């Protein structure tokens, strides 16, 4: 089950409208709709807020998204997603650790993190280019 489907299921199960949930977490209704429709993925901070509203833990929420995975894979998931899953399985433990770390960051921290990486890379690349000239 995608995170969008899990959000919809939990919202409907708890008797909320999309507008009510959007208001509770401080986002626009259209943004929330894009999460339910799996067009975008909410930040970790928002997932925490959703879990709090529904009275579940992040682990419970994560289990909710995985609860029907086998049925979906066999019946509705397009074949390109298998390729993505296969590629994810090829990640090294260090790469998986970085992804886990990034998911724990707030949106602002994530932006700072990526800006720092870009800056460091460009500085190093620029110095290498100068040294090779």
N, C-alpha and C positions, 0 to 999 in steps of 0.2 A: 504494500500500500504506500503510495506517495505521501509526502508530508501534507500536500494539499488535500488529499482524500481524508487523511487523518484529522486535519483541522475541521473539515466539513462534518465528518462523523461526530467528533467531539462536540462541536457547536450545536449540531442538531440534537444530539443525545441530551445536552444540557439545556435545550430550549432557548438558545440565544439567536438573535438575528445577526447578520453580517455587520450591520451598522453598530449594534451594541458592542460586539467584540472589538471592532475598530476603535470605537470611542474609549473602551476600557484600556486599550494598549497605546492610545495616543497616535493613531495613524488614520489616514483617509480610508473610507470604505472601499474605494477603487483599488487601493493598495492591498487591502485585505483580500478582496476578490481575486487579485492576481496571485496571491498565495494559495488560495483554495483551488484555483484553476491550474496550479503548478506552472504558471508563467514566470514567476520569480520565487526565490527561496528566502524566507525570513531569516534575519540575523539570529545568532545564538541568544542575544538579549531578548528578542521577541519570543523565541521559543520558550524561554524561561517564563515570560509573562503569560503566554498561553497555558503553559503547564500549571501555573499558579491559579489562573482563573478556573481551570477545569479540575483542580484539586488532585493533580497527578504530579509525579516527579518527572524530571527530564528523562530518566531511564524508562519510566512507564510510557512517556510520550514516544520515545524512540522505539519501544516495543510495539506500540500502536502502529507505527509506520511500517513495521516489519511483519505484523501479525498475519497478513494475507499474501506475503511476497510470493510464495510458491504457486498459489493459484494464479496470481497476476502474470508471473513469468510464463507459465504454461499457456495462458489464454490471451493476454492482451499486450504484453510488452513487446514493442518492435525489436527486430533483430539487432539494430544498431546499439541498443542498450547492453546487449551481451558483450559487445566489443569494449564498451566503456568499463564494464565490470571486469573483463579480462585484463584490461590495461591497469585498472586499480590494483588487481592482484599482483601485478608486476612491480609495484612500488617497493622500494627498499624500506627497511624499518625506520631509517632516518627520515625518508620522505613522508611516511605515514605519521611520524611524530610531529613533523612540521605542520601537516594538515590538522592534526588534533589540536596543536597549539593555536593555530590561526582561528579555529572554530571557537575557542574559548575567549578570544578577544572581543571587546566591544567594537562597534563600527568605527569609532574614532581611533581606537588603538590599532585596528586593522589597517586603516588608511595610513597612519604614522609608520607602521611596520613596513608596508609596501613602499612608501616613499623613501624610507631609510635604505631599503634594499636597492631600489633604483638608483638612489644617489651614490651609494657605495660602489655599485657596479659601474656606473658611468664614470665616476672618479678614477677607478682602477683601470677601466678601459681606455680613458683619455690618456692617463699616464703611460700605459703600455704603448699606445699609438705614438706618443711623443718620443719614447725611448727607442722605438723601432724606426724612426725617421732619420 
